[in-house]
């Protein structure tokens, strides 16, 4: 094993880079991509410079750590606006909307029907038929307040 480490050459870095890129393809998440690119970079530098394995490993580690801010910068821009911003956060779409209570809110808890779904609500006690406005969302619970007017 020590002979292998002592003989690290540029092909070893290209092979490691290819393995990391294959892992990225199998389990996507973009992190292995940057490690693979770091390995390719060390391999490319090893083509030109004959350096010790310790320096190669330190350089690989430095490139890998330097890739983290680059990954965050590039990854942060890739999120484009969508035509369905509340797709996986359906309750957030209710904030600011006004509904009519079919059943009263008693002791701060109640339910309201929205479309074909019954939602749990919390807020001040209100009789059935009251108009309530959704002020916030806590998981699957709508926090409501009496609607003005």
Steps between C-alpha positions, in 0.01 A plus 500: 500500500781740586662427163174602331481825692867575436456450129200731451512622143274693273308189386396426857345847526318462169366161610388644837335790318315260269386288796370809680314617188342155462391519865346838422304346214381212719406721797457857372549784742783696332745452783696213346520702179720759668720238663539329164595827334754561777654159433515574126668833574766334716550241224541774240755681716681168556547471123716812510655493848673207667402545864481280807187312599466712816480819296254334263269402787523844661425662163202270447371588847548872432319479165218300660455755780521788251226335295246536783443878461504457123240224531278723716536792262420299189233290673322807639452648153355186347168539678275669249157638584221254445142542388392293805682652799275324756513154345645327808386765750130513429406659832727800435274596210218563751679781686295817463190321370161529672275201568164444669489269801253214468567393859597730788851542640480384863785535752724630221462193276271422212477398138417668173408345168702620203387336180485127571745514793443563870778707661573534871495863612617676815402846610252693712162338566253581222145378433404303190442724199777743603745622238860422588826601337804270490788687666767227508560131449655254745544168320149388410331742741370836384535785751201726451360830621157657455468665160420871493168588344 
